[in-house]
Amino acid sequence: MRRILTSLLFVASLSGSAIAADYTGGPVYGGWHAMPACDSPSVTWKVVEKFAYYDRHVIHSGLGVARIEGGHETASAVLPSRIDRRYCSATAWMSDGTRAEAVYLIEGPHLGTFNVGWHVESCVAGYDPWHVYDSVCRSIRP
């Protein structure tokens, strides 16, 4: 029994040091190739979808994001972390013809067994009356 326990501890210590060694080389889990680009339709759709939900349940303005244009990366976080982060900005054309800045953050892959893939957190500047993301979406900017 003691021999098995010693073997398990040895194997566990090897796997931990392998992960720690990878931290110096940038993102460990997935890398940038696993996350979509800022102008990817799947990402911009999440921004549109989130604003629609937010308007329907919180601000009740009757507006929607008609389209997102010019999505580009403003920064990326390559830190000793298991979560990659890509900070993005784009122009959001609203359903009434006005435009606003859309700021969004792509994170992924998430930690844990069942949390795989990437996630988009977004804010449309000027449409956050309770300042959930601070003034002009400051809390999700780099």
Secondary structure, DSSP 8 states (H G I E B T S, - for coil): -HHHHHHHHHHHHHHHHHHHHHGGGS--SS-GGGS--TT-HHHHHHHHHHHHHHIIIII-----EEEEEEEEEEEEE-SSSSSEEEEEEEEEEETTS-EEEEEEEEEE--SSSS--S-EEEEEETT--TT-TT-GGGGGG--
